[in-house]
Amino acid sequence: MNLKKNIYPCLIYVFTIIILFSTVIIPENAYAQNGVYDWLNAETHSPEYDFSNKNLAFYAKDDNLSLNNKGFLVFDGNTLSVKKDHSASIGGANYLGDYYGLSGGTLSFDTLVEEGSCLKVGIRCISQNADPYKKGIFFLFTEKAVSLSLPSIDFTTELSSQIDLSSAKKIEIRDTVDKIVLLIDGENCATLSYKEGGILSVYDASGNQKTETEATSVYSAGYWNIELQRAESAIWIDQLKFHFTEIDQTLPPREQREVSYQNWVASDDLGRVTRMGSQLGAQKKDKYVGIFYFLCVVGAGIHVQDNTKIYLESGVDGLKTYLKQKGGEGYWAEPYFGYYRNTDTWVYRKHAYMLDAAGVDFVFLDVSNSETFDKAHLALFDTWLQIRKEGGQTPQICFLTGNTEGRLESHMNRLLRTVYSDKNYEKYEELFFQWEGKPLIFGNPSGLSDEMKAVLKNFTVRGCWAWENQDGYWNWLQEVHYDEATGKYYMDKGRDPSGNFEQLAVAMGHHPSTSKGRSFVKGVQPNNGKNDFEFSSETAGLGLGFASQFEIAIEMDPQIIMITGWNEWIAGLPRDASYTHFANTDVDGYMYIDQFNPEFSRDGEPMKIRSGVGFGDNYYYQMVDYIRKFKGIDAELLAGGQDTIDIHGDLSQWDHVSPEFRDTIGDTAFRNEPSYDLEFRYINNSGRNDFDYAKVSQDHDSLYFFVKTVHDIVWDDGENCMNLYIDLDKNHETGWEGYDYVLNRSHSDTHMTLEKFIGNTWEGENIGEAEYVLLGDSLIVKVEKSRFGIESGNMINFDFKWSDHSTTSGNVMEFMDLGDTAPNDRFKFRYLIADGIDISKENGLSTAAIISLIAGGALLVLVVSVVLIFKFVGKKG
């Protein structure tokens, strides 16, 4: 018998079969991609100028250019120069490259610089006609040398002293976001490597690193600018070329695409879990929730005053000194989405998704003072209307004009020129929150003109202010009272003009001026006695007052509950010698009325946590839970159509699998918006794969996951690419943020890693692999139950979540603003199957057991294969 002759073909056959069954061809439209994604509607423009036109007005009117000190510019028909002993600049009216820092762009020009003159070229500038003392990257050219200047950190370094610009040279700056290359006549002069936070590594022409800077806060994109500083000697530029890319992320119109939240569940940092329909009962009819929504952050263009930040940096005494000497309009803390302005449509989009998921039916906009914030409320209406055109859902909107007599009429006259105008009424009508069949508006109806009375016949009018107890009035803030006769706590009822009970208000907090904060419960406010504005309060983040009022409101059973509030954030600082005490603290001549710090504030929008001070998004999920308790929510949908899935087969296998776990779409929008302080911007281009919906199936031995995105999946080797998180035991106390496993921190062409989180940390240990198939806009994953220590035949319940291009740090709040997740934020999808088993930490197998099981299985397969081979060889022999 020739053993070698017979065994080699057998081995080749076996391994060929293995390769064929384990290999999948990734189609061309599932790809790794840097730069502007193919699915974006992007148009690149490449203007060129030879300066043959001598007319200054020609350039001043050009929409692509921005001129500064234009009276000193000289257009001689060949070049652009500047008058002697003067400086002037030409720059872009658009960013170099795209607006979001996806792909960068190239700037080039010919130049001559003689001794004594200087050319300053800025890129990634925060504003047009860049101030050299502001953020940006600046190259300074003299006749013989070029240097790099970073004004934001007062940094300058020479790049080369071997150039000669006394004769014309071509300057080219290639910005590809993570790298900036400076070329002179086509030769590399220097390279800058860009890292997160604006850290720059500087390399010379030979590729040797010269230095690495500290964080510069320079952004990934910005304006370009060329400043010509002329002495007696000559300086000019010519043949100017640059690129900019316009990006439109608008989704095409589609029919209403309802997202059901009945299988969405979340846990906050306190371990509180949002209750589900199976615990609370079905959705109730005619129950509504509104929330106080603010437009007051117009942005002063000056440095931000953040009371919590100042306290953490300077202590109580330092904060008191600051407030006494120069305090003014201040934030009580930093919002999680930053110190945004009231025209930031990215934030308005995020708010729509968050509030709709919470069960909020309408927002009532605060226009109770002199302003109606026309630009802001139109931006809000337009953003939410666009979401609806894309098939999404948003709350509806109404206005609160305050309780000052005459303000209802004056503000209504303004609104009749914006959203209620003849031109716009029909456009925005679907966004108007209606009560009694008409758009609702809050205001004092006293003293109205006959003309306004006629207008308001088309609206439902209710008075609305704090602590009101009269017919025709609702409240936006109220306190709890005790009825000695019944022994019950109650709140004053919001009533229609006939005295019928309609509404109640619940508050997340009250007023620092009255020393009533978030912990104010049934008339009692804790006082730690430290005279520190309760910054050291241990109850600020617990929502004690909010819970107390909500419980009473639910028991009183109104039609509407109105919550104060969502996004007020700032308050002014009035001064008077009589102001000697607020927020449980003695002060000297100043006071904050509405908002001051974590305890004495009333916003539910998530905040950033600094040095352990604050409560993140806890109030948001507490609000979600109480809204569900008040309104009810339908029971969780059970899995149907469960079957074995051939992941290499046709996608039609999934047609009968239910439910369809839907995510909100359109929430991968990019952001580039100025902050309250104009020296800062918020640029976020992390949105990539926009999740549409997910499905799950299981058989006796495997779990099958399907996820679809709005566009073809962008696929790369990043650890945060298309991750699948599994909370096997549905327990927030185990694993990282409740998740026990994560898939796809790395992958091959056919398999992705399966990691088990180590304790409660972000770190994971690799316990195996899962097979996957990538098909355009769809990803299918098969995970063997044995990987989790689940015995064959057991059908299981669990929670899961998809995430793309999101957190790499383990900060769970980054699910809110980085990339996309399905479902949003901290929410998870709850997968339940009839007669499914709930896995607990106690009855699951240990990691060691799982690894042993896998290893044993692999050994068994190997032994069987060898036996079969030798048996086959023996027969042949």
N, C-alpha and C positions, 0 to 999 in steps of 0.2 A: 504494500500500500504506500503511495506517495502522499504523505501527510501534508507537506508544504503545498503541493500542487492543488489539493482539495480545500485546505483551510483558508488560504488567502482569498479566493473568490467569495467564500462564505462571509468572511469578515468585511470585505469590500461591500458586499450586498447589504449586510446588516447596517453598516455605517451610512451607506447611501440612503437607505430607507429612513434612518434617523434624521439625516440632514434634510431630506425632502419633507418630512413631517414637521420639522422644527423651524423651517425657514419660511418667511413670508416676505414678499416683495413689497417695499414701501412705495406707493404710487408717487408720481412726480408732484402732486399737489399736497402732499404731506411733507413739510420741509422745514429745515432750519433757515431762518432769515434774519439778517440784521438790516436796519434802515427802515424805509417806508414800506409797510406791509402791502402786498399785492392787492388785498381786498379794499384798501383805502382808495377813495376818490382823490387822487393826488395829481397836481399839475405843476411841473417845474418850468420856471421862467429863467431866461438867461439874457438879460439886457446887456448891451454893449454901447460904449460911448467913445467916439474918436475926437470929440470936442471941436468938430469942424463948424458947428453952429456957434456964433459969437453972441447970441442973444441970451442974456441972463434969465429972462422970463421963461425961455424954453425949458431950462433946467428947473427953475423954481416951481413950474407947474407940473413937472413930471411926477406922477404918482409913485414912482419907484425910488425917488431920491428925497433926501432931506438935507437942506443947506443951512449952515450957521454962519453968521457974520457975512452974509452973501454979498453985501456991498463992497467987501474987500476982495472978492474973487475976481479973477481976470480970465476971460475966455477969448483967446487971441485968434481962434480959428484953427489952431493946431494942437494946443495943449491947454490944460487948466493950471493956472498959477494964482498968485496972491500978490497984492500990493506990498511994496517994500515996508519993512518994519511993522507988519501986521500978520495976523493969523486968521484963518478961516477954515471951514471944513465942509466936506461933502460926505454924505453917508447914506445908508439904506433906510427907506421908509418901511422896509420889511426886514425880517430876520435873514441872516445869512444861512441858507439851507431852509429847513422847515421850522415852524413855530414851536415845536415840542421837543426838539433835540433828538430826533430819530435818526437822521442821516447826515446832517451837516451840509456844507456847501463849499464852494471855492471862490475866492476873491483874487483877482489879478489885475495888474496895471504896469505900465512902464513909468519910470521915474528918473529924475536927475536931481541930486541934492548937492549943492556946493557948500564949501566951508562956511560955517556960521549959521546956516539954515538947518531946519530939522523937520522931519516927517514923522508924525505919530499915527500909527495904524492900530485901531482898536477892533477887536472882535468879541463876541459874546457880551456886548455892552448891555446894561440894564435899560438904557433909554436911547432914543435917537439923539444925534449930536452929543455924543457921550462926554460928560464931564470927566476930565482926567482923574478926579478924585473919587469917582464912583467905581462900582464893580465893573470888571471887564479884564480882558487880556490885551496888553498894549505892547506893540513893537515900536521902538524908537530908532529911527534911521538918521545918522549924520553922514557926512561925506565918506568917512572911513570905517564906521562901526555901526553895529546894530545891537541893541540891548532889549531885555524883556522887563516890563514893569507891571506889577500887580498892586495897584493902589489900595485895595481892600485890606492888605496885610503889610503895606509899606515895604514892598520887596522889589529890588532891582538887581539884575545880573547881566553882565555882558555876554552876548552870544558869539560875537565875532568882531575882531578888529582888523580883519584882512579883506574887507570889501572896498570897492571904489565906485562910489555913486557920482563921481564928477563927470562920468560919461553915462549915458542912458543904460539902465538895466531893467529887466523884467522881474517884478516881485510877484510871487504867487504864494498864497496861503491856502492850504488844503485842510479843511476842518471836517473830520469824519467822526466827530463826537468823542470817541475815546482816544483820538490821536489828532494832533495838529502839526502839520509839517510846513516849515518856512523854506521856500526855494528862491534863490537868486540866479537868474538866467538858467534855470533848470537844474541847478546844483543844490543839493541839500545843505542848508545852513544850520538848521536846528530842528529838533522834534520835541514836542510836549506830549506827555502821556497824561490823560485826564482820568481821575478816579472820583468815586462818590464823595461828595462834600467839597469838591473843587480842589482836591489835592493834585498838584502837578509835579510830575517828574520831568526834569529838563535834560535833554541829551544834545551833545554837540554833533557836528557834521559827520563824525566817524562812528556815531552810535554810543559813545561813552557817556555815562550818566554824570552830569555836573552837579545836580542837587535835586532834592525833593522838598517841596514847600509844605507848610502846614495847611490846614483847611482854609481855602480862600473864599468860600461861599460863591465862587463864580459858577454860573449855571451852565447847563449843557447846550444852551442855545442863546442867541441874542443878536442885537443889531451890530452892524459894522460901521466904521467911521474912519475917514482919512483927514487928518488935520495938517495943513501946510503952514509952517511957521517960517516966515522969511525975514532974513536980515538984509544986508546989501546984496548978498550973493543970490544966485538964481536957484529956484526950486520949481518943479512942475510935475504933473502926472499926465499920462495919456493912455489910450487904449484900455480904458476901464471896463472890466467884465466881472460879473458876479452872478450867483445863482440863488434863487429862493423858490420854495415849493409851497404851494397852497394845498391844504388838506381839508377835505370835507368828510366828516364822519357820519353824516346824517343817514339814518337807515331809511329804506324805502317805505312808503305808506303801506299799512296792512290792516286787516280787520282786528277788532279787539281780541287780544290774546289774554285770557284770564289766567292769572297765577293764583292757585289755591294755596293757602298757608296752613291748611289743616294738618299736614305732615311735617311742618317746620317746628323744630324744638330747639331751645337754647338754654345754656347755663351761664350765669354771670360769675364774677370773681368771688362772690360770696357763696357760690354753690347753689343758688336759687334756680330752680328749673321752671321754665314757662309751662304752665299747665296745658293739657290737650283736651280735645273735645270729649274723649272718653271719660275724662274726669269732671268736665264742666257742664256738659249737655250741649245740645244743638244750638246753632245760630238763632238768636231771637229776632223777631221782627220789630221794626220801628225803634231801634236803639241806635243812638249816634254819639260819636265822640269828636270833639273839636279840640284844637290846641292853639294857644296864643303864640303867634309867629311875628317876629320882629324884623324890621327893615332899617333900623337906626344906625347901623355901622357904615357910615358913608366913607370913613377913612379920612383922617386929618392930614395925611402925608407926612406925619412926624413920627418920632420914635414911640413905640408902644409902651404904655404904662400897664404893667401886669402886676396887680397887687400881691398875688400869690408868689410870683417869681421874686419880687422885691423882698418879701418876707423871708423866703428861703435863702436869699443871698445876704441880707442885712439884718435879719432878726426883727423882733417887734419894735425895738427902739429905732432901728434904721428905717423901718417903714413909717413910723410916726413922724420922724424927722422929714422924710421925703414928702409925705402928705402935707405936713405943715408948711414946708418951704416952697414946693413946686408941684404938688399934686393937682390933678385935674381929671378929665375924662379918663377912666381907667377900666381895663378888663378885670373881672374878678378872678379869672384864670385863663389859660390858653385853650381855646376850642381844639378838639382833636384834628379838625380840618384846617387849623391855623387861624391866624388873625385875618380872616377873609373880609372882603368888602361886600356890600349889599348888591353888587352887580355880578357876583361870581356865579355863573350859570352851572359850573361843574358842581358846586356845593348844592345849588337848588335841585339838580338832578339827583344827587345822593340823598338829599332830604326826602324827595318824592318816594324813592324806593323804601327808605327806612320807615317813613310814616305810614305808607300804605301797608307794609308788612306788619306794622304794629296794630293795625285796625283803626287808624285815625281816618275819619270821614271828611273832615274839613279843617282848614286853618283859618283863624280870624286874624287879619293883618292889623298891627298896631299903627294907626294913623291918628292917635288921640291928641297929639301935639300939633304944632303949626304946619308940619310937613306931611305931604302925601307920598313922598319918595317915588315920583313918577317913573324915573328910569328903573328903579329897583322893582317896583311891582309889575311893570311891563316885562322886565327880564324874567321874573318869576312866572308870570302868565305864559309867556312865549315858550319857556323851557318846559313847563308842564304840559302845555298844549302839544309840543313836539313829541313828548313821550307818548301821549295818547295817540298821535298820528302814527307812531311806530308800533302801535298795538299794545302799549303799556297802560298801566293804571296809576293814577295819582289821586290824592285827596282833592276836594273842591275848596273854593276860596270865598271868603267874604271879608268885609272891612269893619273895624271898630273905630269909630270917629271920636270916641271919648264922651265926656258928660258935660262939657262946656256948652252953654247955650249959644246957638249960632254956628257952632262948628259942623254940625251935621249938614247944614245947608252949604256952607263955604266949601267943605271938602267934597260934598256931592257934586257941586258945580265943577270941581276939578276932575273928578272921576268921570263926569259926563263928557270930558274931552279925551279920556284915555279908554279904559276898558268898557265903560258904559256908553260910549259915543254911538251915534247912529252907524258910523262906519265899522265899529269894532264889536258891537253888542252880539251880533250873530256869530262872529268869529270865536268869541270867548265864552259864549253862553253855556257850553257844556261844563265849564269850570265853575260856574256860579253855584254856590251852595244854596239850595232852595228850602224854604220853610213855608208851609201853607201854600205851596204852589208858586211862590215867587222868590226872587233872589233876596236873601237875608242881608240886612245892614243894621249895624248897631250905632245908636246915637241918641242924643237928647232931642226929643221931638218938639220942645218948646220954642215958640217964637218963629215958626216957619212962615215964609211968604206963601201967598196963594199959589204962585207958580211952582214952588218947590213941593207944596202939598199935592199938587196935581202929578208931578213927577213921581213922588213916592207912593202913589196909588199902585204903581207897578212893582213895588217892593214890599217885603214884610219888614217892618221896623220894630226893633226892640231896644229899649234903653239897656245899657250894660256898663256897670262900673263895680268897684269893690264895695263890699259890705252893704249892698242894697237890700231892702226888704219892702218892696212896693209893687203893686200891679203894673204890668207892662215892662218890668225890668228883670234882666238876668244879671248874674255876677260873673266876673272873671277872677275874683279872689274873695274868699270868705273864711270865717273862723267857725269853730265848732262851739255849740252852746249845749247846756245841760238842762233838761226838763225835769225838775224835781217831782212833778206830778206823775210822770211815767217812768222816771228813772232811766231815761234814754238820752243819748247825745243826738244832736240834730244840727242841720245847717239851714239857713234861710232859703226858701224856695224861690227859684226864678219863675215868674208867672207871666201869662199873657195879659192883655189889658182887661180881660174879664176876671182875672184872678185864678185861672186854671194853672195848675202845677205843670211846668215843662222842663225845668233845667236846674242843675246844680254845678257848682265849681269845686274843683279840687286843686290843691297847690303843692308843688314840690318844695316850696319855701315861701317865706313871707317878706319881711323888710328888715334890713340891718338897723334902720333908724329907730325901730321899735324893739330891737333885740329879740326878734322872733325869726328863727331860721328854719332849716330843714328838719331839725329835731323838735320843733314846737308841736307838742301833742296834747290835744284837749286842754289848751290853755296854759300849758307848762313848758317853759324853755329851759333846758339844762344850762348851768353856768359852772364852768370848771374853776372859777375864782382866780384864774391866772392873769387876767387883764391882758390877754393876747389875741383878742378878736376871735377866740375859739378856734384858732388855727390848729391847736393840739386836740381838738374835739375827736373823740373816738366814735361818735355817732353820726357825723355829717354824711357819711356814705351809705348809711343803712336805710334811708328812706322812711324813717319812722313816722314823720308827720304826713307824708304822702300816703302811706299805707293806712294810717288811721282815718284820714278824710275819705279815702276811696272806699273803705269798708262801710263807713256810715252812708256814703252816697249810694252804694249798691243796695243797702238795706232800705233806703228811702225810695229807690226805684224810679228815677226820673226818665224822661224820654232822651234827654241829652245830658252828657257830662262834658264840661269844658275844663281843660287842663291848663294850668299856668306853671311853666311855659316851656318853650323849646329853645330859642336862640337869641336871648336878649343880650347877654354877655357884658355890656358896658353900662356905665352910669356916670353922671356928672358929679362934681364935688362942690356943693354949695358951702359957703363960709359965713359964719356968724358967731359972735362972742357967746351967744347962748347955747351953742352946740358943744356940750361938754361930755356927752356919753352916747355911744352907739355900739352895736355888736358886742354887748357885754364888756365894754372897755371904755375907760376914761380917755378923753381926747381934749384938744385945746383949739376950739373954734372952727371945726369942720365936721362934715358928716356925709356919709353916703346914704341915700334914701332907699334905692331899689336893689342894688347888687353890690357885693363887696368881696366876698371870698367863698371858699367851698361850703362853709356852714351857712353863711348869710347870702344865699343866692337861690335861684329857682328855675334854672335851665335843666332840661332833660337831655339836650343834645350832648353826646359824649365829650369829655374833656381829656386833655393830656395829663398824665400823672407825672409829677415832678418829685423826685426824691421821696417817693412814698406818700406824698401829699395829694389827695384827690381820690376820685372814685371811678375814673374811666367811663365805661358805658353802663354801669350798674343801674342807673335810673331809667335808661332806655328799656332794658329788659324787665325791670319791675313794672314799667308802664305797659309793656306788651302783655304781661301776665294779668294785670288788673283789667285792661280793656277786654281781654278774653273772658275774664270772669263776669264782667258787666254785660257784654254783648252775646256771650256764648260763642262757640265755634264748632263746626261740624266735626264728627268723629273722624279719626284717622282712616284713610283709605287702606284697605287690605290688598295685598299682592294677589294678582290673578294671572292666569295663563302661564304659570310656572312650568318650565320644561328645560330639558337639556338643550344647550345652544352650541351649534358648531360655529366657533368664532371665525372660521375661514369660509363659512357659508354665506348665503345671501342675507342681507339685512332684513328681508321680509320676515325672517324668523321672529323678529322682535315686535311685529305688528300686533300680535295678540297678547303681549306682555303688558301688564298694568300694575300700578298706576304710572302715569307720565309725571315724573317729578320735575316740575317746571321751575326755571330760574327767571329772574327779570332780565330782559335784554336791553342793550343800549348802555349798560353800566360799565363799559370799558372806555368811555369817552376820555380823551386826553384833557389835561388842564394846563393852562398858562395864564395866570391871573395875578394882578398886583395885590399885595397885602395892605393892611391898614397903614403900614409904614411903606412909603413908595420906594425905599431902598431895597425892598425885598419882593420877590415874586414866588409864586408857587407853580413849579413846573413838574408835571407828572405824566409820563408817557408809558406807564407800566401796563396799561390796558392792552390786551393782545387777543387771547381766545375768549370770545364772548359766549358763555354757556347758554344753551337754549333749554335742553331738558335732559334728564337721565332716566334710565330704567334699570331694574335688577331682576334677575331670574336665578333660580337655584334648583338643583336636583339633589339626589342623595349624597353626592360626593363633591360637588363644586358650586361656587358662586360665580355668576356671570354679570358683569357690569357693562352698561352701554351709556355713552354720553355723546350728545350732539352739540356742536357749536354753530353759531350763526354763519360763520365763514369757514373756509378750509383751515384746518388746524395748523398753526405755526408750531413746529416741533424742533426742539434743540436739546443740547446735552446739559442744560442747567438743572440743578437739584430741585428747582421749583417749577419745572415744566409738567403740567397736567398731572398733578398729584391727586391721589385718592386716599382720603383719610377714613378710617373705619373705627367706630366706637362700638366694639363688640358687645360690651356689657351694659351699654347705655348708662354709664355711671361717670359723672364728672370728676369723681375723686380718684379715678384710676387713669394712668397714662398721662400724656401731655394734653392739658385742657380737655380731658375726658377721652381723647382718642388713644386707642391702644396700638394701632398699626398705621403705617403710611406706605404707600406704594409709589414707585417711580422716582426715587431720588437719583437713580441712575438706571440706564437701560442699554440693552443691545438692540439689534434689529428685530428681535423676536420676543425678548423677555425683559421684564422690568423687575427691579428689586422689591422685596417685601421686607420692611423693617418693623420691629417691635420697639415701641418707645421704652426707654430705660427709666423705670419709676415714673415720676411726674415731669421728667426733664424733656427738653427738645431733642436730646441725643437718642439715636436709635441703634439697635443691633440688627444686622442682616440675618434673617432666618430663612431665606429662600427666595424664590422667584415666582413670578406669575406671567403667563403667556398673554400676549396682546396682539391685536391687529389694528392698524391705522388705515382708515379709508376716507380720505378727503376731510369732510367735516365730522367724521365719526370715529370714536375710539372704543374698542371692545376689549375687555379684560376678563380672563378666566383665572380664578383663584381656587385651588384645591382646599377643601375644608380641613383636611388633615394638617395644613400649615398652621391652623389656629388651634389644633388639638380637638377638633370636633369629630365625633364618631360618624361613620357612614350611616346615612339614613335619617340623621337628625336635621330637621328643618328649623332654621333659626331666625330670630328677630335681631335687629341691630340698627344703629344710626350710621350714616355715612355723609361724606362731603367731598366735592370736587373743588380743586383750586388750581389756578394757573398764574404764574409770574407774580406770586404773592410772597408772603413772608419767608425770609431765609434766616431770621434771627430768633424765631420762636415767640415773637410778640403777637399774640392772637388778635389784637386790635388792628393789626396791619391787614387783616382780611377785609377791613372796611375800605381801604384806600389804595391798596396795591393789587394790580392785576384784576382778576375776577374770581369769584367763588360761587359755587352752586350747592346750597342756597347762600344768600348774602350774609356777610358779617359773621357773627358767632353762630348763626343758625345751622342746624344739621337737618338732613332728611331722615325721617323715621320710617324704616322699612319694617312692615309687619305682615306676617302670613298666618292664615288660620291655623290654629293648633301649633303655632311656632313656639320654639323653646327660647326662653330668656337666659342668656349666658351670664353667669356671675363670675367674679374673680375667684371664688372658692372652687367652682366646679370646672373651671378651665384648666387645661394642661399647662405646665410650666414651659418656659422657653427651652430648657434642657431636654424635656420630654419630646417637645416638637422636633428639635434638631435630631434627637435619637431616632424618632419615628421616620423622619425623612432619610436619614443615613441608612437605617435598616431597610427601607423600601428600595433605595438605590442599590444596596448590596444584593437584595433578593433578585432584582431585575438582572443584575450582572451575572449572578450565578445561573439563573435560568437560561440566559442567553448563551453562556458558555456550554452548558449541558446540551442545549439544542444543537449548537454548532458541532460538538463532538459526536452527538448522536447521528447527525446528518453525515458527517465525515465517515463515521463508522459504517453506515449503510453503503456509502459510495465505495469504501474500501472492500 
